[in-house]
Amino acid sequence: MRALLSGICLGALTWALLASPGARAESLPEALVKAYQSNPALNAERARQRATDENVPQALAGYRPQIIAGLSVGLQAVRDQLPGNVIQSATLKPWQIGLTVTQTLFNGFKTANSVRVAELQVQSGREALRNVGQGVLLDAVTAYTNVLANQTLVEAQRANVAFLKETQAITERRLNAGDVTPTDTAQAEARLNRGRADLNAAEVNLAISQATYAQVVGNSPSQLRAAETVDRLLPRSREDAIALALREHPAVQAASYDVDVASTTIRVAEGSLLPNVSVQGSVSRSRDTDTTLGSFGTDQASVIGQVTQPIYDGGTAASQTRQAKEVAAQSRLVLDQVRNQAKTAVVSAWVANEGAKIAVSASESEVKAAEIALAGVQKEAAGGQRTTVDVLNAQQDLISARARLIGAQRDRVIASYTLLSASGRLDVKTLNLKTPDYLPEVHYHQVRDAWHGLRTPSGQ
C-alpha cells in the first residue's frame, strides 16, 4: 500500500513539484529566450535577411556614377621606313593613364523599379524571418513540454515498477503461505517485466526529447518548471482568430509582398524596350604612344552624351516581360493558397486547443476514478474477494490513465501556443519575453545608403 500511494501521489504531483522553488529551475519563458537568441536556424535566417538588405544599395547604384581609372605601361620597338629609303627607329616606353566617369540619366525607369523590387524583397524577407521566428519558438515550446512530460512519465513508471515489485514480493510470500497459486506469482512477474519495459521506453523517449531540447534551445535541460498555457493572449473566437491570421500572419504578409515584387518586376522587364540616355566624361594622358614618331605625347578630355533606342534584340526583352507576367499570376495564386492554408491552420489549431481542454478534464476524472478503483480492489483483495490479477489490472489502468493525463497536459500547452502561432502573434513582444527584440530594420538602414566599404556593420 505504501508503494501504491507513492506511485499515485508522485505521478499526480510531479508537475507541481517541478515548479517548486527548491533548486534553480528553468521556466518556459527562459527557454524561449535562449532559443530566440541562439537557435542556429533563426540566426541563419537573420543572416539571410541581412544579405537581402544588400539588394537595395545594389539597386540604388544605378543612380550613381560609374568611375573607372586605367593605366597601361610597356616597352615597344619601332622601325619606320620613310621615302628615300630613310630608316627611322626608336625604342618607346609608352604609358597611358585615364579616368572615365559615366552617368546614366534615363534607362527606361529600370533603376527606379529595381529599387522598388529590392525594397519589397526586404519587406517580404522580414515577414519570412518573423515566420521562422514563430516556428522556432513553437519548436522550443514543444521541446520543453516534451521533456517535462517525459520526465513526469519516467517518474510515474518508476513508481509503477516499485509498486509491481512490492506486489510480486507479497504474492511470493502468500504463495509460500499457501494463500495463492503459482499462477498469481507468474502474473505478478509478467506485469513487473512489462512495467520495466514501459520504464525503459519512457527513459528512451526522455533522452530523445532532451537531445531535441538541446538542439532547439541551445543547452541541455535540467529541472524544468511547470509550463503554462497562453489562453490570455488568444483571440476570443475562431472567427477573430481567422481574421487576425489573414491580416497579420507573416506567411500571408510575405506572400502579399511577393505579389508586389512580381508585379514590379514586369515594369523592370518592360524598361529594356525604352531608350537609354547617358553622359560620359573622360580625361587621359599618354606618352610615347605614337608609332609614327611624329608626336611625343597626347592629352585628351571629352564629354559625350549618348542616346540609344533598342529596335530588336531577338525577342529577349519581350520574352522576359511575358515571363514576368506569368510569375506575377503565379504569385497571386500562391497568395490565395497561403491564405487558405492560414485559415485551415487556425481552424485546426482552434479545434485542437478546445479538444485539449476536454482531454485534460476527462483525463483528470479518469485518474481520480482509477485511484479510487485501485484502492477498492486492494481492500477487496485483502479480504479474499479479488485476485492478484485484479489488483495488477487496476494498477495498469491507473498508470495508463496517468500517462494519458500527462500527455493531455502537454498537448494542452502546445495547442495554445500553436493557436497563437497560427494567428500570427507568437513573438517576443506578444509573449513579453525578457530579451531585446531582433530588429532587422537596424541593419537595413545601416547599409541602405552606403556608397562604399567592404566591412559589414558587425565588423566582418
KEBA-185209 format. One record per residue (C-alpha): x negated, y negated, z; residue in one letter. Coordinates in steps of 0.25 Angstrom, whole numbers, padded with zeros to 4 digits, always signed. Layout:
BEGIN
XYZa;...
//
This chain:
BEGIN
+0000+0000+0000m;-0012-0010+0003r;-0018-0007-0011a;-0004-0009-0017l;-0001-0022-0010l;-0015-0027-0014s;-0012-0024-0029g;+0001-0031-0029i;-0004-0043-0022c;-0017-0044-0029l;-0010-0044-0043g;+0001-0053-0039a;-0009-0064-0033l;-0021-0063-0042t;-0017-0075-0050w;-0015-0083-0037a;-0028-0078-0031l;-0035-0083-0043l;-0030-0097-0041a;-0035-0097-0026s;-0046-0107-0023p;-0056-0098-0017g;-0067-0097-0028a;-0068-0107-0039r;-0058-0102-0049a;-0057-0107-0063e;-0044-0113-0068s;-0037-0112-0081l;-0039-0127-0084p;-0054-0126-0080e;-0055-0114-0090a;-0048-0123-0101l;-0058-0134-0099v;-0070-0125-0100k;-0064-0119-0113a;-0061-0133-0119y;-0075-0137-0116q;-0084-0125-0120s;-0076-0116-0129n;-0084-0113-0141p;-0073-0112-0151a;-0067-0126-0146l;-0081-0132-0147n;-0083-0127-0161a;-0070-0133-0165e;-0075-0146-0159r;-0088-0146-0167a;-0079-0143-0180r;-0071-0155-0177q;-0084-0164-0175r;-0088-0159-0189a;-0075-0162-0195t;-0076-0176-0189d;-0088-0178-0199e;-0079-0177-0211n;-0075-0191-0208v;-0088-0198-0209p;-0092-0190-0221q;-0079-0195-0228a;-0082-0209-0223l;-0096-0208-0230a;-0088-0210-0243g;-0086-0225-0239y;-0101-0227-0236r;-0112-0230-0246p;-0122-0219-0250q;-0136-0223-0249i;-0147-0215-0256i;-0162-0218-0256a;-0172-0212-0265g;-0187-0211-0266l;-0196-0204-0276s;-0211-0204-0278v;-0220-0196-0287g;-0232-0195-0296l;-0232-0196-0311q;-0242-0196-0322a;-0238-0204-0335v;-0245-0204-0348r;-0239-0213-0359d;-0244-0213-0374q;-0242-0227-0380l;-0242-0231-0394p;-0256-0231-0400g;-0260-0218-0392n;-0262-0226-0380v;-0261-0217-0367i;-0256-0223-0354q;-0256-0215-0342s;-0253-0217-0327a;-0250-0209-0314t;-0238-0215-0308l;-0233-0213-0294k;-0218-0216-0296p;-0209-0219-0284w;-0195-0224-0283q;-0186-0228-0271i;-0172-0232-0272g;-0159-0234-0264l;-0145-0231-0269t;-0132-0235-0262v;-0119-0230-0267t;-0105-0235-0262q;-0092-0229-0266t;-0081-0239-0268l;-0070-0230-0272f;-0069-0215-0274n;-0054-0213-0276g;-0051-0214-0261f;-0059-0201-0259k;-0067-0207-0247t;-0054-0212-0240a;-0047-0200-0242n;-0059-0191-0238s;-0060-0199-0225v;-0045-0197-0222r;-0047-0182-0225v;-0058-0181-0215a;-0051-0189-0204e;-0039-0179-0206l;-0048-0167-0205q;-0053-0173-0192v;-0039-0174-0187q;-0036-0160-0191s;-0049-0155-0185g;-0045-0162-0171r;-0032-0154-0171e;-0039-0141-0175a;-0048-0144-0163l;-0037-0146-0154r;-0030-0133-0159n;-0043-0126-0156v;-0044-0132-0142g;-0030-0127-0139q;-0034-0113-0143g;-0046-0113-0135v;-0038-0118-0122l;-0027-0107-0125l;-0038-0097-0126d;-0044-0101-0113a;-0030-0100-0106v;-0029-0086-0112t;-0043-0082-0108a;-0041-0088-0094y;-0027-0081-0091t;-0032-0068-0097n;-0044-0068-0087v;-0035-0072-0076l;-0024-0061-0079a;-0035-0050-0081n;-0041-0054-0068q;-0028-0052-0061t;-0025-0039-0069l;-0038-0033-0065v;-0036-0036-0050e;-0022-0031-0051a;-0027-0018-0058q;-0038-0017-0047r;-0027-0017-0036a;-0019-0007-0044n;-0031+0002-0044v;-0033+0000-0029a;-0018+0004-0027f;-0019+0016-0036l;-0032+0021-0029k;-0025+0020-0015e;-0013+0027-0021t;-0022+0038-0026q;-0028+0039-0013a;-0015+0040-0006i;-0010+0050-0015t;-0022+0059-0013e;-0020+0058+0002r;-0006+0062+0000r;-0010+0074-0009l;-0019+0079+0002n;-0008+0078+0012a;+0001+0085+0002g;+0011+0074+0000d;+0009+0073-0015v;+0005+0082-0026t;-0008+0081-0035p;+0001+0074-0046t;+0002+0062-0037d;-0013+0061-0036t;-0014+0063-0051a;-0004+0052-0054q;-0012+0042-0044a;-0025+0046-0050e;-0020+0043-0064a;-0013+0030-0060r;-0027+0026-0054l;-0034+0029-0066n;-0024+0021-0074r;-0026+0009-0065g;-0041+0010-0066r;-0039+0009-0082a;-0030-0003-0080d;-0040-0010-0072l;-0051-0007-0082n;-0043-0012-0093a;-0040-0025-0085a;-0054-0027-0082e;-0058-0025-0097v;-0047-0036-0100n;-0053-0045-0089l;-0067-0044-0095a;-0062-0047-0109i;-0054-0059-0104s;-0065-0064-0096q;-0074-0064-0109a;-0064-0071-0117t;-0063-0081-0106y;-0078-0084-0106a;-0077-0085-0121q;-0066-0095-0121v;-0069-0103-0108v;-0084-0102-0108g;-0086-0095-0095n;-0083-0082-0088s;-0070-0082-0079p;-0071-0080-0064s;-0060-0084-0055q;-0048-0090-0062l;-0037-0097-0057r;-0022-0094-0060a;-0018-0101-0073a;-0006-0110-0074e;+0003-0112-0086t;+0005-0125-0093v;+0020-0126-0093d;+0020-0140-0088r;+0013-0144-0102l;+0022-0136-0111l;+0034-0142-0119p;+0047-0141-0113r;+0054-0134-0124s;+0050-0125-0136r;+0055-0136-0146e;+0046-0146-0139d;+0034-0137-0140a;+0036-0135-0155i;+0038-0150-0157a;+0025-0152-0149l;+0017-0142-0157a;+0022-0147-0171l;+0018-0161-0166r;+0005-0159-0158e;-0001-0145-0161h;-0015-0146-0166p;-0013-0136-0177a;-0001-0143-0182v;-0009-0157-0182q;-0021-0151-0189a;-0013-0145-0200a;-0006-0158-0201s;-0019-0165-0203y;-0023-0155-0213d;-0012-0159-0222v;-0016-0173-0221d;-0031-0168-0225v;-0026-0160-0237a;-0017-0172-0242s;-0028-0182-0241t;-0038-0172-0248t;-0029-0173-0260i;-0032-0188-0261r;-0047-0185-0260v;-0046-0176-0271a;-0038-0186-0280e;-0049-0196-0277g;-0058-0189-0286s;-0049-0193-0298l;-0051-0208-0295l;-0062-0217-0299p;-0075-0219-0290n;-0081-0233-0288v;-0095-0234-0282s;-0107-0244-0282v;-0121-0241-0281q;-0133-0249-0278g;-0147-0245-0279s;-0162-0250-0277v;-0174-0244-0281s;-0189-0246-0283r;-0198-0237-0292s;-0213-0238-0295r;-0221-0230-0306d;-0209-0224-0312t;-0211-0230-0326d;-0218-0219-0334t;-0220-0229-0346t;-0229-0236-0336l;-0222-0249-0340g;-0218-0253-0326s;-0223-0251-0312f;-0210-0251-0304g;-0195-0254-0305t;-0186-0260-0294d;-0171-0258-0296q;-0158-0262-0290a;-0144-0259-0294s;-0129-0259-0290v;-0120-0251-0299i;-0105-0249-0298g;-0098-0236-0303q;-0084-0232-0306v;-0081-0218-0310t;-0068-0212-0314q;-0066-0197-0315p;-0060-0193-0328i;-0061-0178-0328y;-0068-0169-0318d;-0064-0156-0324g;-0051-0155-0315g;-0059-0155-0301t;-0052-0167-0295a;-0038-0162-0300a;-0040-0148-0294s;-0045-0154-0281q;-0033-0162-0280t;-0023-0151-0283r;-0031-0142-0273q;-0030-0153-0262a;-0015-0154-0265k;-0013-0139-0263e;-0021-0139-0250v;-0012-0150-0245a;+0000-0142-0248a;-0007-0130-0240q;-0010-0139-0228s;+0005-0143-0227r;+0009-0129-0227l;-0001-0126-0217v;+0005-0137-0208l;+0018-0131-0209d;+0013-0117-0206q;+0005-0123-0194v;+0018-0130-0189r;+0025-0117-0190n;+0014-0110-0182q;+0014-0120-0171a;+0029-0119-0170k;+0028-0104-0169t;+0017-0105-0159a;+0025-0114-0150v;+0037-0105-0151v;+0029-0093-0148s;+0022-0099-0136a;+0035-0105-0130w;+0041-0091-0131v;+0029-0084-0125a;+0028-0095-0114n;+0043-0093-0110e;+0041-0078-0111g;+0029-0078-0102a;+0037-0085-0091k;+0047-0074-0091i;+0036-0063-0091a;+0029-0069-0079v;+0042-0070-0071s;+0046-0055-0076a;+0032-0050-0072s;+0033-0057-0058e;+0046-0050-0056s;+0041-0037-0061e;+0029-0037-0052v;+0037-0040-0039k;+0047-0029-0043a;+0035-0019-0045a;+0029-0023-0032e;+0042-0020-0025i;+0044-0007-0032a;+0029-0002-0029l;+0031-0005-0014a;+0044+0002-0014g;+0039+0014-0022v;+0027+0015-0012q;+0037+0015+0000k;+0045+0026-0007e;+0033+0034-0010a;+0028+0033+0005a;+0042+0039+0008g;+0041+0050-0002g;+0051+0044-0011q;+0041+0041-0022r;+0030+0048-0028t;+0015+0043-0031t;+0018+0041-0045v;+0030+0031-0042d;+0020+0023-0034v;+0010+0023-0045l;+0021+0019-0055n;+0025+0008-0046a;+0011+0003-0045q;+0009+0003-0060q;+0022-0005-0062d;+0017-0015-0053l;+0003-0016-0059i;+0009-0017-0073s;+0019-0028-0068a;+0007-0035-0062r;-0001-0034-0076a;+0011-0040-0083r;+0013-0051-0073l;-0002-0055-0075i;+0000-0055-0090g;+0012-0063-0089a;+0006-0073-0081q;-0006-0074-0090r;+0004-0075-0102d;+0011-0086-0095r;-0001-0095-0094v;-0005-0092-0108i;+0009-0094-0114a;+0010-0108-0108s;-0004-0112-0114y;+0000-0106-0127t;+0013-0114-0128l;+0005-0127-0124l;-0005-0124-0135s;+0006-0121-0145a;+0012-0134-0142s;-0002-0141-0145g;-0005-0146-0132r;-0015-0136-0126l;-0026-0146-0124d;-0035-0153-0113v;-0026-0165-0112k;-0013-0157-0110t;-0019-0147-0100l;-0026-0159-0093n;-0039-0151-0092l;-0051-0157-0085k;-0060-0159-0097t;-0062-0170-0107p;-0054-0168-0120d;-0063-0166-0132y;-0060-0178-0141l;-0064-0175-0156p;-0062-0190-0160e;-0074-0194-0152v;-0083-0187-0162h;-0075-0191-0173y;-0077-0206-0170h;-0092-0204-0167q;-0095-0199-0182v;-0084-0205-0190r;-0091-0218-0194d;-0105-0212-0192a;-0113-0217-0205w;-0126-0209-0201h;-0132-0200-0191g;-0135-0185-0191l;-0133-0182-0176r;-0119-0179-0171t;-0113-0187-0159p;-0116-0176-0150s;-0131-0177-0154g;-0133-0165-0163q;
//
